[in-house]
Amino acid sequence: MSNRKPAERRQGRGTSDVGVVAAVSSVPMPQADADWREPTVERWVAFWQSGLSSQVEPSDVPALRRLFWLYDEVDRIRKALNETGRVVVGSQGQPRPNPLYKQVSEFQSEARQLEDRFGLSPRARLQLGIALGAAHASLDGLNARLAAKMSEMDDDLWKEFE
């Protein structure tokens, strides 16, 4: 049970209550893109098996695909960086950082924005007002254990007065 004021009585009414995410998605897992690398496919499957997938609407799938495409491209670029070297020869013959670093940075920036929109970090979930069912369940369990312990303490206290 919460000690919070009802939403309509709060001064900061823009603060939403945290909702519990169900574990079952209403959208069936779409197929991974055929050209994605194996680690990206594994991330895709893991996302669709998580509680967060229950919040996905069919209209969200293209943006999710873009996010996982970004993941895949960043992995490919990192591999290319390892192969071509972190430092390359510039136009004047000077050593300079590989320009692929800029592309990685741009892709990662866009991916972070999409991750925030889909609640793919603890902070993003908090901002979206999402609590995963397992976390909620563990909090319920903790509250139940606390209530049981307090009940035991009350019983012990009354025994002293008998």
DSSP file (Angstrom, degrees, kcal/mol; ACC not computed):
  #  RESIDUE AA STRUCTURE BP1 BP2  ACC     N-H-->O    O-->H-N    N-H-->O    O-->H-N    TCO  KAPPA ALPHA  PHI   PSI    X-CA   Y-CA   Z-CA
    1    1 A M              0   0    0      0, 0.0     2,-0.3     0, 0.0     0, 0.0   0.000 360.0 360.0 360.0 138.6    0.0    0.0    0.0
    2    2 A S        -     0   0    0      1,-0.1     0, 0.0     2,-0.1     0, 0.0  -0.692 360.0-154.2 -98.1 145.2    1.3    3.4   -0.9
    3    3 A N        +     0   0    0     -2,-0.3    -1,-0.1     2,-0.0     2,-0.1   0.310  59.2 121.3 -93.9   7.1    1.4    6.5    1.3
    4    4 A R        -     0   0    0      1,-0.1    -2,-0.1     6,-0.0     3,-0.1  -0.345  69.8-107.1 -72.0 150.7    1.3    8.8   -1.8
    5    5 A K        -     0   0    0      1,-0.1    -1,-0.1     2,-0.1     5,-0.1  -0.379  46.4 -89.1 -67.1 153.4   -1.4   11.3   -2.3
    6    6 A P    >>  -     0   0    0      0, 0.0     3,-1.9     0, 0.0     4,-0.7  -0.361  42.8-109.7 -60.1 150.0   -4.0   10.5   -5.0
    7    7 A A  G >4 S+     0   0    0      1,-0.3     3,-0.9     2,-0.2     8,-0.1   0.835 116.9  56.8 -53.7 -38.4   -2.8   12.0   -8.3
    8    8 A E  G 34 S+     0   0    0      1,-0.2    -1,-0.3     3,-0.0     5,-0.1   0.685 107.2  49.1 -71.5 -16.2   -5.5   14.6   -8.4
    9    9 A R  G <4 S+     0   0    0     -3,-1.9    -1,-0.2     3,-0.1    -2,-0.2   0.504  87.5 105.1 -98.9  -6.0   -4.3   16.0   -5.0
   10   10 A R    <<  -     0   0    0     -3,-0.9     3,-0.3    -4,-0.7    -6,-0.0  -0.481  63.6-145.5 -76.7 144.3   -0.6   16.3   -5.8
   11   11 A Q  S    S+     0   0    0      1,-0.2     2,-1.5    -2,-0.2     3,-0.1   0.902  98.7  54.2 -73.4 -41.4    0.9   19.6   -6.6
   12   12 A G    >   +     0   0    0      1,-0.2     3,-2.0     2,-0.1    -1,-0.2  -0.576  69.0 167.2 -90.2  72.6    3.3   18.2   -9.1
   13   13 A R  T 3   +     0   0    0     -2,-1.5    -1,-0.2    -3,-0.3    -2,-0.1   0.619  63.4  75.6 -67.9 -11.4    0.6   16.6  -11.2
   14   14 A G  T 3  S+     0   0    0     -3,-0.1     2,-0.7     2,-0.1    -1,-0.3   0.639  73.6  95.0 -73.2 -12.6    3.0   16.0  -14.1
   15   15 A T    <   -     0   0    0     -3,-2.0     2,-0.2    -8,-0.1    -5,-0.1  -0.699  68.8-152.9 -82.5 116.3    4.5   13.1  -12.1
   16   16 A S        -     0   0    0     -2,-0.7     2,-0.1   111,-0.2   113,-0.1  -0.531  18.3-105.4 -88.8 157.2    2.9    9.9  -13.2
   17   17 A D        -     0   0    0     -2,-0.2     2,-0.4     1,-0.1    -1,-0.1  -0.452  39.5-105.0 -73.3 152.1    2.5    6.8  -11.1
   18   18 A V        -     0   0    0     -2,-0.1     2,-0.3   112,-0.1   112,-0.2  -0.677  38.4-153.2 -79.6 129.0    4.8    3.9  -12.0
   19   19 A G  E     -a  130   0A   0    110,-3.2   112,-2.8    -2,-0.4     2,-0.4  -0.674  14.7-115.5-101.0 157.8    2.9    1.2  -13.8
   20   20 A V  E     -a  131   0A   0     -2,-0.3     2,-0.5   110,-0.2   112,-0.2  -0.794  25.1-135.4 -95.5 133.4    3.7   -2.5  -13.8
   21   21 A V  E     -a  132   0A   0    110,-2.6   112,-0.8    -2,-0.4    31,-0.1  -0.744  16.1-132.0 -89.8 128.8    4.7   -4.0  -17.2
   22   22 A A        -     0   0    0     -2,-0.5    32,-0.4     2,-0.1    33,-0.1  -0.383  12.8-129.2 -72.5 158.8    3.1   -7.3  -18.1
   23   23 A A  S    S+     0   0    0     30,-0.1     2,-0.5    31,-0.1    30,-0.1   0.584  83.9  79.2 -88.1  -9.5    5.4  -10.0  -19.3
   24   24 A V  S    S-     0   0    0     30,-0.1     2,-0.2    29,-0.1    -2,-0.1  -0.874  72.5-138.9-108.6 128.5    3.4  -10.9  -22.4
   25   25 A S        -     0   0    0     -2,-0.5    29,-0.2    23,-0.2    30,-0.1  -0.575   5.6-150.1 -82.4 142.6    3.6   -8.8  -25.6
   26   26 A S  S    S+     0   0    0     28,-0.3    -1,-0.1    30,-0.3    28,-0.1   0.624  87.5  68.8 -82.6 -13.6    0.5   -8.0  -27.6
   27   27 A V  S    S-     0   0    0     26,-0.4    -2,-0.1    29,-0.2    29,-0.1  -0.917  90.0-126.1-104.7 124.0    2.7   -7.9  -30.7
   28   28 A P        -     0   0    0      0, 0.0    -2,-0.1     0, 0.0    20,-0.0  -0.362  41.7 -87.3 -65.7 151.7    4.2  -11.2  -31.8
   29   29 A M        -     0   0    0     19,-0.1     3,-0.1    -4,-0.1     2,-0.1  -0.412  45.8-137.2 -62.9 118.4    8.0  -11.1  -32.2
   30   30 A P        -     0   0    0      0, 0.0    18,-0.1     0, 0.0     2,-0.1  -0.398  30.2 -91.9 -71.1 155.6    8.8   -9.9  -35.7
   31   31 A Q        -     0   0    0      1,-0.1     2,-0.1    -2,-0.1     3,-0.1  -0.382  42.9-111.5 -64.0 143.1   11.5  -11.7  -37.6
   32   32 A A        -     0   0    0      1,-0.1    -1,-0.1    -3,-0.1     9,-0.1  -0.415  45.3 -87.2 -68.8 152.8   15.0  -10.2  -37.3
   33   33 A D    >   -     0   0    0      1,-0.1     3,-1.4    -2,-0.1    -1,-0.1  -0.382  33.8-127.6 -63.1 141.2   16.4   -8.7  -40.5
   34   34 A A  T 3  S+     0   0    0      1,-0.3    -1,-0.1    -3,-0.1    -2,-0.1   0.776 105.5  51.9 -63.6 -28.4   18.1  -11.2  -42.6
   35   35 A D  T 3  S+     0   0    0      2,-0.0    -1,-0.3     0, 0.0     2,-0.1   0.430  82.6 113.2 -93.3   3.0   21.3   -9.1  -42.9
   36   36 A W  S <  S-     0   0    0     -3,-1.4     2,-0.1     1,-0.1    33,-0.1  -0.450  71.6-113.6 -71.2 147.4   21.8   -8.6  -39.2
   37   37 A R    >>  -     0   0    0     -2,-0.1     4,-2.0     1,-0.1     3,-0.6  -0.373  32.4-101.7 -74.7 160.6   24.8  -10.2  -37.5
   38   38 A E  H 3> S+     0   0    0      1,-0.2     4,-2.4     2,-0.2     5,-0.2   0.865 119.8  54.2 -56.1 -43.5   24.2  -13.0  -35.0
   39   39 A P  H 3> S+     0   0    0      0, 0.0     4,-1.9     0, 0.0    -1,-0.2   0.873 109.4  49.6 -61.1 -33.6   24.8  -10.8  -31.9
   40   40 A T  H <> S+     0   0    0     -3,-0.6     4,-2.4     2,-0.2    -2,-0.2   0.907 109.3  50.8 -69.6 -41.0   22.2   -8.4  -33.1
   41   41 A V  H  X S+     0   0    0     -4,-2.0     4,-2.6     1,-0.2     5,-0.2   0.910 109.4  51.7 -61.5 -41.5   19.7  -11.2  -33.7
   42   42 A E  H  X S+     0   0    0     -4,-2.4     4,-2.4     1,-0.2    -1,-0.2   0.900 110.2  48.4 -62.9 -40.2   20.3  -12.4  -30.2
   43   43 A R  H  X S+     0   0    0     -4,-1.9     4,-2.5     2,-0.2    -1,-0.2   0.900 110.4  52.6 -64.5 -40.2   19.7   -8.9  -28.8
   44   44 A W  H  X S+     0   0    0     -4,-2.4     4,-2.2     2,-0.2    -2,-0.2   0.935 111.6  44.8 -60.2 -49.2   16.5   -8.7  -30.8
   45   45 A V  H  X S+     0   0    0     -4,-2.6     4,-1.3     1,-0.2    -1,-0.2   0.912 112.0  52.6 -62.9 -43.2   15.2  -12.0  -29.4
   46   46 A A  H  X S+     0   0    0     -4,-2.4     4,-0.5     1,-0.2     3,-0.3   0.897 108.6  50.9 -61.3 -40.2   16.2  -11.0  -25.9
   47   47 A F  H >< S+     0   0    0     -4,-2.5     3,-1.4     1,-0.2     6,-0.6   0.945 110.1  48.6 -61.4 -46.8   14.2   -7.8  -26.2
   48   48 A W  H 3< S+     0   0    0     -4,-2.2    -1,-0.2     1,-0.3   -23,-0.2   0.684 110.3  52.2 -71.0 -16.2   11.1   -9.6  -27.4
   49   49 A Q  H 3< S+     0   0    0     -4,-1.3    -1,-0.3    -3,-0.3    -2,-0.2   0.504  97.0  90.0 -92.3  -5.2   11.4  -12.1  -24.6
   50   50 A S  S X< S-     0   0    0     -3,-1.4     3,-0.9    -4,-0.5     4,-0.3  -0.415  90.0-111.5 -87.8 165.3   11.6   -9.3  -22.0
   51   51 A G  G >  S+     0   0    0      1,-0.2     3,-1.4     2,-0.2     4,-0.2   0.762 111.2  70.6 -64.6 -25.9    8.8   -7.6  -20.2
   52   52 A L  G >  S+     0   0    0      1,-0.3     3,-2.1     2,-0.2    -1,-0.2   0.810  83.6  69.3 -63.3 -28.9    9.4   -4.4  -22.1
   53   53 A S  G X  S+     0   0    0     -3,-0.9     3,-1.5    -6,-0.6   -26,-0.4   0.742  84.0  71.8 -63.6 -20.2    8.1   -5.9  -25.3
   54   54 A S  G <  S+     0   0    0     -3,-1.4   -28,-0.3   -32,-0.4    -1,-0.3   0.695  94.0  55.3 -67.6 -15.9    4.6   -5.9  -23.8
   55   55 A Q  G <  S+     0   0    0     -3,-2.1     2,-0.4    -4,-0.2    -1,-0.3   0.465  84.0 110.3 -93.4  -2.0    4.6   -2.1  -24.2
   56   56 A V    <   -     0   0    0     -3,-1.5   -30,-0.3    -4,-0.2   -29,-0.2  -0.590  51.6-160.0 -81.3 130.3    5.3   -2.3  -28.0
   57   57 A E    >>  -     0   0    0     -2,-0.4     3,-2.1     1,-0.1     4,-0.6  -0.709  33.8-108.6 -98.5 157.0    2.6   -1.3  -30.3
   58   58 A P  G >4 S+     0   0    0      0, 0.0     3,-0.9     0, 0.0    -1,-0.1   0.846 120.5  59.2 -54.8 -33.1    2.6   -2.4  -34.0
   59   59 A S  G 34 S+     0   0    0      1,-0.2     4,-0.4     2,-0.1    -3,-0.0   0.657  98.7  60.3 -71.3 -13.6    3.4    1.2  -35.0
   60   60 A D  G <> S+     0   0    0     -3,-2.1     4,-2.2     1,-0.2     3,-0.4   0.677  80.7  85.3 -83.5 -18.9    6.6    1.0  -32.8
   61   61 A V  H <X S+     0   0    0     -3,-0.9     4,-2.8    -4,-0.6     5,-0.2   0.866  84.4  53.8 -59.2 -42.3    8.2   -1.9  -34.7
   62   62 A P  H  > S+     0   0    0      0, 0.0     4,-2.1     0, 0.0    -1,-0.2   0.916 111.0  46.8 -59.5 -40.0    9.8    0.3  -37.5
   63   63 A A  H  > S+     0   0    0     -3,-0.4     4,-2.1    -4,-0.4    -2,-0.2   0.884 112.0  50.9 -67.4 -37.2   11.6    2.4  -34.9
   64   64 A L  H  X S+     0   0    0     -4,-2.2     4,-2.4     2,-0.2     5,-0.2   0.906 108.7  51.4 -64.8 -41.1   12.7   -0.7  -33.0
   65   65 A R  H  X S+     0   0    0     -4,-2.8     4,-2.4     1,-0.2    -2,-0.2   0.904 108.4  52.0 -61.3 -40.2   14.1   -2.1  -36.2
   66   66 A R  H  X S+     0   0    0     -4,-2.1     4,-2.4     2,-0.2    -2,-0.2   0.912 108.5  51.5 -62.2 -42.1   16.0    1.2  -36.7
   67   67 A L  H  X S+     0   0    0     -4,-2.1     4,-2.2     1,-0.2    -2,-0.2   0.934 112.6  44.1 -59.7 -47.1   17.4    0.8  -33.2
   68   68 A F  H  X S+     0   0    0     -4,-2.4     4,-2.3     2,-0.2    -1,-0.2   0.816 110.1  55.5 -72.6 -28.8   18.6   -2.7  -33.8
   69   69 A W  H  X S+     0   0    0     -4,-2.4     4,-2.8    -5,-0.2    -1,-0.2   0.913 107.9  50.5 -63.2 -42.2   20.0   -1.7  -37.3
   70   70 A L  H  X S+     0   0    0     -4,-2.4     4,-2.7     2,-0.2     5,-0.2   0.926 108.9  50.7 -61.2 -44.8   22.0    1.0  -35.5
   71   71 A Y  H  X S+     0   0    0     -4,-2.2     4,-2.0     1,-0.2    -1,-0.2   0.937 112.5  47.6 -55.1 -46.6   23.3   -1.6  -33.0
   72   72 A D  H  X S+     0   0    0     -4,-2.3     4,-2.1     1,-0.2    -2,-0.2   0.910 112.1  48.4 -64.0 -43.5   24.3   -3.8  -35.9
   73   73 A E  H  X S+     0   0    0     -4,-2.8     4,-2.8     2,-0.2     5,-0.2   0.896 108.9  52.9 -65.9 -40.4   26.0   -1.0  -37.8
   74   74 A V  H  X S+     0   0    0     -4,-2.7     4,-2.5     1,-0.2    -1,-0.2   0.915 109.6  49.5 -61.5 -41.3   28.0    0.1  -34.8
   75   75 A D  H  X S+     0   0    0     -4,-2.0     4,-1.9    -5,-0.2    -1,-0.2   0.908 112.0  48.2 -62.9 -40.8   29.2   -3.5  -34.3
   76   76 A R  H  X S+     0   0    0     -4,-2.1     4,-2.3     2,-0.2    -2,-0.2   0.911 112.1  48.9 -65.2 -42.4   30.2   -3.6  -38.0
   77   77 A I  H  X S+     0   0    0     -4,-2.8     4,-2.7     2,-0.2    -2,-0.2   0.901 108.8  53.0 -66.5 -39.9   32.0   -0.2  -37.8
   78   78 A R  H  X S+     0   0    0     -4,-2.5     4,-2.1    -5,-0.2    -1,-0.2   0.906 108.9  49.9 -60.4 -40.2   33.9   -1.3  -34.7
   79   79 A K  H  X S+     0   0    0     -4,-1.9     4,-1.7     1,-0.2    -2,-0.2   0.920 110.8  49.6 -64.0 -42.4   35.1   -4.4  -36.5
   80   80 A A  H  X S+     0   0    0     -4,-2.3     4,-3.1     1,-0.2     5,-0.3   0.881 107.9  54.6 -63.9 -37.8   36.2   -2.2  -39.4
   81   81 A L  H  X S+     0   0    0     -4,-2.7     4,-2.0     1,-0.2    -1,-0.2   0.913 107.7  49.3 -61.1 -42.3   38.0    0.1  -37.0
   82   82 A N  H  < S+     0   0    0     -4,-2.1    -1,-0.2     1,-0.2    -2,-0.2   0.854 116.1  43.7 -65.3 -33.7   39.9   -2.9  -35.6
   83   83 A E  H  < S+     0   0    0     -4,-1.7    -2,-0.2    -5,-0.2    -1,-0.2   0.885 121.4  36.1 -79.3 -39.4   40.8   -4.0  -39.1
   84   84 A T  H  < S-     0   0    0     -4,-3.1    -2,-0.2     1,-0.2    -3,-0.2   0.641 115.1-108.4 -91.2 -15.8   41.8   -0.6  -40.6
   85   85 A G     <  -     0   0    0     -4,-2.0    -1,-0.2    -5,-0.3    -2,-0.1   0.010  14.5-102.6 101.3 150.4   43.4    0.9  -37.5
   86   86 A R  S    S+     0   0    0     -4,-0.1    12,-2.5     1,-0.1     2,-0.4   0.711 108.8  50.0 -80.3 -21.9   42.4    3.5  -35.1
   87   87 A V  E    S-B   97   0B   0     10,-0.2     2,-0.3    -6,-0.1    -1,-0.1  -0.972  70.3-179.1-120.4 133.7   44.7    6.0  -36.6
   88   88 A V  E     -B   96   0B   0      8,-3.1     8,-2.7    -2,-0.4     2,-0.5  -0.770  36.0 -93.1-123.7 170.4   44.9    6.7  -40.4
   89   89 A V  E     -B   95   0B   0     -2,-0.3     5,-0.1     6,-0.2    -2,-0.0  -0.749  42.6-141.1 -87.3 126.5   46.9    9.0  -42.6
   90   90 A G    >   -     0   0    0      4,-4.3     3,-1.8    -2,-0.5    -1,-0.1  -0.122  32.6 -88.8 -78.2-180.0   45.2   12.3  -43.3
   91   91 A S  T 3  S+     0   0    0      1,-0.3    -1,-0.1     2,-0.1    -2,-0.0   0.744 129.2  46.8 -64.4 -25.3   45.2   14.3  -46.6
   92   92 A Q  T 3  S-     0   0    0      2,-0.1    -1,-0.3     3,-0.0    -2,-0.0   0.231 125.1 -99.7-100.3  12.5   48.4   16.1  -45.7
   93   93 A G  S <  S+     0   0    0     -3,-1.8    -2,-0.1     1,-0.3    -4,-0.0   0.486  82.1 132.9  85.5   1.8   50.1   12.8  -44.6
   94   94 A Q        -     0   0    0     -5,-0.1    -4,-4.3     1,-0.1    -1,-0.3  -0.550  63.4-106.1 -85.6 150.2   49.6   13.5  -40.9
   95   95 A P  E     +B   89   0B   0      0, 0.0    -6,-0.2     0, 0.0    -1,-0.1  -0.544  48.3 167.2 -72.3 140.7   48.2   10.8  -38.6
   96   96 A R  E     -B   88   0B   0     -8,-2.7    -8,-3.1    -2,-0.2     0, 0.0  -0.982  41.7 -82.5-149.5 158.9   44.6   11.4  -37.6
   97   97 A P  E     -B   87   0B   0      0, 0.0   -10,-0.2     0, 0.0   -11,-0.1  -0.323  58.7 -94.0 -61.9 145.4   41.8    9.5  -35.9
   98   98 A N    >   -     0   0    0    -12,-2.5     3,-2.0     1,-0.2     4,-0.3  -0.393  29.1-133.1 -58.8 130.0   39.9    7.1  -38.1
   99   99 A P  T >> S+     0   0    0      0, 0.0     4,-1.0     0, 0.0     3,-0.8   0.658  99.2  78.8 -63.9 -13.5   36.8    9.0  -39.5
  100  100 A L  H 3> S+     0   0    0      1,-0.2     4,-2.4     2,-0.2     5,-0.2   0.780  79.6  69.9 -64.4 -24.0   34.8    5.9  -38.7
  101  101 A Y  H <> S+     0   0    0     -3,-2.0     4,-2.5     1,-0.2    -1,-0.2   0.896  95.5  53.1 -58.2 -39.2   34.8    7.1  -35.0
  102  102 A K  H <> S+     0   0    0     -3,-0.8     4,-2.3    -4,-0.3    -1,-0.2   0.907 108.6  49.0 -63.4 -41.2   32.6   10.0  -36.0
  103  103 A Q  H  X S+     0   0    0     -4,-1.0     4,-2.6     2,-0.2     5,-0.2   0.903 110.1  51.0 -65.8 -40.5   30.1    7.6  -37.6
  104  104 A V  H  X S+     0   0    0     -4,-2.4     4,-2.8     1,-0.2     5,-0.2   0.933 110.4  50.1 -60.1 -45.6   30.1    5.4  -34.5
  105  105 A S  H  X S+     0   0    0     -4,-2.5     4,-2.1     1,-0.2    -2,-0.2   0.911 111.6  47.4 -60.7 -43.8   29.4    8.5  -32.3
  106  106 A E  H  X S+     0   0    0     -4,-2.3     4,-2.1     2,-0.2    -1,-0.2   0.923 114.0  46.7 -64.7 -44.5   26.5    9.6  -34.5
  107  107 A F  H  X S+     0   0    0     -4,-2.6     4,-2.5     1,-0.2    -2,-0.2   0.906 112.4  50.1 -64.8 -40.9   24.9    6.1  -34.6
  108  108 A Q  H  X S+     0   0    0     -4,-2.8     4,-2.5    -5,-0.2    -1,-0.2   0.879 108.8  52.9 -66.0 -36.4   25.3    5.7  -30.8
  109  109 A S  H  X S+     0   0    0     -4,-2.1     4,-1.7    -5,-0.2    -1,-0.2   0.929 111.8  44.8 -63.2 -45.4   23.7    9.1  -30.2
  110  110 A E  H  X S+     0   0    0     -4,-2.1     4,-2.0     1,-0.2    -2,-0.2   0.896 112.2  52.8 -65.7 -39.2   20.7    8.2  -32.3
  111  111 A A  H  X S+     0   0    0     -4,-2.5     4,-2.9     1,-0.2    -2,-0.2   0.903 105.6  54.1 -63.2 -41.0   20.5    4.8  -30.6
  112  112 A R  H  X S+     0   0    0     -4,-2.5     4,-2.3     1,-0.2    -1,-0.2   0.899 107.1  51.6 -60.1 -40.1   20.6    6.4  -27.1
  113  113 A Q  H  X S+     0   0    0     -4,-1.7     4,-1.8     1,-0.2    -1,-0.2   0.927 112.8  44.4 -63.2 -43.7   17.6    8.5  -28.1
  114  114 A L  H  X S+     0   0    0     -4,-2.0     4,-1.8     2,-0.2    -2,-0.2   0.886 110.4  55.2 -67.8 -37.9   15.7    5.4  -29.3
  115  115 A E  H  X>S+     0   0    0     -4,-2.9     5,-2.7     1,-0.2     4,-0.5   0.912 107.9  49.9 -60.2 -41.7   16.7    3.5  -26.2
  116  116 A D  H ><5S+     0   0    0     -4,-2.3     3,-0.8     1,-0.2    -1,-0.2   0.892 108.4  52.6 -64.4 -38.9   15.2    6.3  -24.0
  117  117 A R  H 3<5S+     0   0    0     -4,-1.8    -1,-0.2     1,-0.2    -2,-0.2   0.833 114.7  41.8 -65.6 -31.8   12.0    6.2  -26.0
  118  118 A F  H 3<5S-     0   0    0     -4,-1.8    -1,-0.2    -5,-0.1    -2,-0.2   0.379 112.7-115.7 -98.3   3.8   11.6    2.5  -25.5
  119  119 A G  T <<5 +     0   0    0     -3,-0.8    -3,-0.2    -4,-0.5     6,-0.2   0.883  57.6 155.4  69.6  39.6   12.7    2.4  -21.8
  120  120 A L      < +     0   0    0     -5,-2.7    -4,-0.1    -8,-0.1    -1,-0.1   0.157  58.0  50.8 -91.3  20.7   15.8    0.4  -22.4
  121  121 A S  S  > S-     0   0    0     -6,-0.2     4,-2.6    -5,-0.1     5,-0.2  -0.973  90.5-110.9-144.7 158.0   17.7    1.7  -19.3
  122  122 A P  H  > S+     0   0    0      0, 0.0     4,-2.1     0, 0.0     5,-0.1   0.906 119.0  48.4 -56.6 -42.2   16.6    1.9  -15.7
  123  123 A R  H  > S+     0   0    0      1,-0.2     4,-2.5     2,-0.2     5,-0.2   0.911 110.8  50.2 -65.6 -41.7   16.5    5.7  -15.8
  124  124 A A  H  > S+     0   0    0      1,-0.2     4,-2.0     2,-0.2    -1,-0.2   0.900 110.1  50.7 -63.8 -40.1   14.5    5.7  -19.1
  125  125 A R  H  X>S+     0   0    0     -4,-2.6     5,-3.1     2,-0.2     4,-0.7   0.912 110.2  50.1 -63.7 -40.4   12.0    3.3  -17.5
  126  126 A L  H ><5S+     0   0    0     -4,-2.1     3,-0.8    -5,-0.2    -2,-0.2   0.924 110.8  48.7 -62.9 -43.9   11.6    5.5  -14.5
  127  127 A Q  H 3<5S+     0   0    0     -4,-2.5    -1,-0.2     1,-0.2    -2,-0.2   0.840 113.0  47.9 -65.1 -32.3   11.0    8.6  -16.7
  128  128 A L  H 3<5S-     0   0    0     -4,-2.0    -1,-0.2    -5,-0.2    -2,-0.2   0.549 115.4-117.3 -84.1  -7.2    8.4    6.6  -18.7
  129  129 A G  T <<5 +     0   0    0     -3,-0.8  -110,-3.2    -4,-0.7     2,-0.5   0.857  64.8 144.9  75.5  35.5    6.8    5.4  -15.5
  130  130 A I  E   < -a   19   0A   0     -5,-3.1     2,-0.4  -112,-0.2    -1,-0.3  -0.909  28.2-176.3-111.3 132.1    7.4    1.7  -16.1
  131  131 A A  E     -a   20   0A   0   -112,-2.8  -110,-2.6    -2,-0.5     2,-0.1  -0.997  29.5-122.9-121.4 128.5    8.3   -0.8  -13.5
  132  132 A L  E  >  -a   21   0A   0     -2,-0.4     4,-2.2  -112,-0.2     3,-0.4  -0.440  21.2-120.7 -70.1 143.9    9.1   -4.3  -14.7
  133  133 A G  H  > S+     0   0    0   -112,-0.8     4,-3.0     1,-0.2     5,-0.2   0.839 110.7  54.4 -54.0 -40.0    6.9   -7.0  -13.2
  134  134 A A  H  > S+     0   0    0      2,-0.2     4,-2.6     1,-0.2    -1,-0.2   0.908 109.1  47.9 -64.3 -41.6    9.7   -8.9  -11.6
  135  135 A A  H  > S+     0   0    0     -3,-0.4     4,-2.0     2,-0.2    -1,-0.2   0.917 113.8  47.7 -64.9 -41.6   10.9   -5.8   -9.7
  136  136 A H  H  X S+     0   0    0     -4,-2.2     4,-2.4     1,-0.2    -2,-0.2   0.919 112.0  49.8 -63.7 -43.6    7.4   -5.1   -8.6
  137  137 A A  H  X S+     0   0    0     -4,-3.0     4,-2.4     1,-0.2    -2,-0.2   0.896 109.5  50.8 -63.6 -40.1    6.9   -8.7   -7.5
  138  138 A S  H  X S+     0   0    0     -4,-2.6     4,-2.3     1,-0.2    -1,-0.2   0.872 109.4  51.1 -67.9 -33.8   10.2   -8.6   -5.6
  139  139 A L  H  X S+     0   0    0     -4,-2.0     4,-2.6     2,-0.2    -2,-0.2   0.902 109.1  51.0 -66.7 -40.5    9.0   -5.5   -3.8
  140  140 A D  H  X S+     0   0    0     -4,-2.4     4,-2.3     2,-0.2    -2,-0.2   0.911 110.7  49.3 -60.8 -41.6    5.8   -7.2   -2.9
  141  141 A G  H  X S+     0   0    0     -4,-2.4     4,-2.5     2,-0.2    -2,-0.2   0.908 110.2  50.2 -63.6 -42.1    7.7  -10.1   -1.5
  142  142 A L  H  X S+     0   0    0     -4,-2.3     4,-2.4     1,-0.2    -2,-0.2   0.916 111.0  49.2 -62.0 -43.8    9.9   -7.8    0.5
  143  143 A N  H  X S+     0   0    0     -4,-2.6     4,-2.6     2,-0.2    -2,-0.2   0.894 110.7  50.6 -63.2 -39.7    6.8   -6.0    1.9
  144  144 A A  H  X S+     0   0    0     -4,-2.3     4,-2.4     2,-0.2    -2,-0.2   0.917 111.2  47.7 -64.9 -43.0    5.3   -9.3    2.8
  145  145 A R  H  X S+     0   0    0     -4,-2.5     4,-2.4     2,-0.2    -2,-0.2   0.902 112.5  50.0 -64.3 -39.5    8.4  -10.5    4.6
  146  146 A L  H  X S+     0   0    0     -4,-2.4     4,-2.6     2,-0.2    -2,-0.2   0.919 110.5  49.3 -63.5 -44.0    8.6   -7.1    6.4
  147  147 A A  H  X S+     0   0    0     -4,-2.6     4,-2.2     2,-0.2    -2,-0.2   0.904 111.5  49.4 -62.6 -41.3    4.9   -7.4    7.5
  148  148 A A  H  X S+     0   0    0     -4,-2.4     4,-2.3     2,-0.2    -2,-0.2   0.920 111.5  48.8 -63.6 -43.4    5.5  -11.0    8.7
  149  149 A K  H  X S+     0   0    0     -4,-2.4     4,-2.3     1,-0.2    -2,-0.2   0.906 111.3  49.5 -63.3 -41.6    8.5   -9.9   10.7
  150  150 A M  H  X S+     0   0    0     -4,-2.6     4,-2.4     2,-0.2    -1,-0.2   0.878 109.5  52.3 -65.6 -36.4    6.6   -7.0   12.2
  151  151 A S  H  X S+     0   0    0     -4,-2.2     4,-2.4     2,-0.2    -2,-0.2   0.912 109.0  49.8 -64.6 -42.4    3.8   -9.3   13.2
  152  152 A E  H  X S+     0   0    0     -4,-2.3     4,-2.6     1,-0.2    -2,-0.2   0.913 110.5  50.4 -60.9 -42.3    6.3  -11.6   14.9
  153  153 A M  H  X S+     0   0    0     -4,-2.3     4,-2.4     1,-0.2    -2,-0.2   0.898 109.5  50.8 -63.8 -40.1    7.7   -8.6   16.8
  154  154 A D  H  X S+     0   0    0     -4,-2.4     4,-2.3     2,-0.2    -1,-0.2   0.914 110.2  49.9 -62.8 -42.1    4.2   -7.6   17.8
  155  155 A D  H  X S+     0   0    0     -4,-2.4     4,-1.8     1,-0.2    -2,-0.2   0.923 111.6  48.0 -61.9 -44.3    3.6  -11.1   19.1
  156  156 A D  H  X S+     0   0    0     -4,-2.6     4,-1.1     1,-0.2    -1,-0.2   0.887 110.4  52.6 -63.1 -38.8    6.8  -11.1   21.1
  157  157 A L  H  X S+     0   0    0     -4,-2.4     4,-0.6     1,-0.2     3,-0.5   0.913 109.1  48.3 -63.9 -43.4    6.0   -7.7   22.5
  158  158 A W  H >X S+     0   0    0     -4,-2.3     3,-0.8     1,-0.2     4,-0.5   0.835 103.6  61.6 -68.3 -31.3    2.6   -8.9   23.7
  159  159 A K  H >< S+     0   0    0     -4,-1.8     3,-0.8     1,-0.3    -1,-0.2   0.843  96.8  60.1 -63.2 -31.2    4.1  -12.0   25.3
  160  160 A E  H 3< S+     0   0    0     -4,-1.1    -1,-0.3    -3,-0.5    -2,-0.2   0.813 105.7  48.0 -65.4 -28.6    6.2   -9.7   27.6
  161  161 A F  H <<        0   0    0     -3,-0.8    -1,-0.2    -4,-0.6    -2,-0.2   0.501 360.0 360.0 -91.7  -4.3    2.9   -8.2   29.0
  162  162 A E    <<        0   0    0     -3,-0.8    -1,-0.2    -4,-0.5    -2,-0.1   0.488 360.0 360.0 -78.7 360.0    1.2  -11.6   29.7
